Amino acid sequence: MEPLGWGAIFARMALAFWPVWLSLAAVFALSIGLRRRLGLYGRLFDSPMGMIGLALVLFWVFAAVFADVIAPFGPLEQYSGMKNIKPGAFLGDDGGVFLLGGDNLARDVFSRMVHGARTVLEIAPAATLFAFMVGITLGLPAGFFGGTVDTVLSFLANLVLAFPVILLFYLLVTPEMRETAIPTALAATLFVFPIVFFLLLFWSRYGEDPARAAPFIGTTLVLGLWVYSGLAFNADPLGVFSMDPNLLNIFVSVVFVNAPTVFRIVRGLGMDIKTRDYVAAAQTRGEGAWYIMLWEILPNVRGPLIVDFCLRLGYTTILLGTLGFFGLGVSPESPDWGMTINEGRRLLSIYPHPALPPALALISMVLGLNLLADGLREQSMKD
């Protein structure tokens, strides 16, 4: 059969993404209808730039969620005779279409591009969130107390920031590093910060009422230590939480590289906010230091932190793509966008179709995050 033309290819791809279109329509309809009740997120719909960024980000989020429905083939499945096949080629008489062609291992490029979104979104948001937990937990006391606490913590952060980011990231995820105890030691150190953060959060709020504090603190300890044992040491007795050694290496590296920058941002914001009148009023009421940091200062810096979170997601996505390009992704067979680009660029002058779709997907994802951050920044400045 004759290959499909580009018009038919784009039409079929648009049809394949039908779960994404329906999900986007539902989210936007509900959000616009309730935007006056949704705070900063609701005001985002007053910004055309923010709406475009949100649409691009949600497009790939829903593509990752519905990847098994959208992709016509498995990301690792190989098909005889489809090696480097051009876009629109049919697999037999009724076996489906390679909409964006095949790669050098006869795998469907379109299916790998869709599943690549899942690979990125499995790591980037969670790792960035952990980095924020570390940065917030250390940055608030550094900015609030100053003095020796600030000097020591700032020195440690600057020590990490002194290394070029890409080089540091590259060193942390090499196979040789994975064979040492360093990734596990870093995981054991960094993964404890979310537990510490929530314990301080609840204790500072309900510490004077042990009956109210006990359920929150107990739940935090049970769930936190359960997740901690599984992620950091792969020792979850129920087998619910675990992390492949290579994935753990990448995850810890993202947290370790991003946490010092978040620390410096939170520290600077804390040094500014602690001079405000409402902080002085809380001190006059006799509130503790951690209560003031977590319940007075932190809520009032959420705007800049949300903006930075979106930007840092974009940086992390680029870092993951760079790792994949250098062959240091989750696994050699992974449909990770960076790895797929690297596989396709070797034959770029002859077969451009394997490398271009994942490159455009990566660009659109990062562009969406940057536009979303700009929209959030624009609306947060109106507070």
Summary of the structure (lengths in Angstrom):
residues: 383
radius of gyration: 23.4
end to end distance: 60.2
largest distance: 80.5
contacts: 1297
relative contact order: 0.14
helix: 73%
strand: 2%
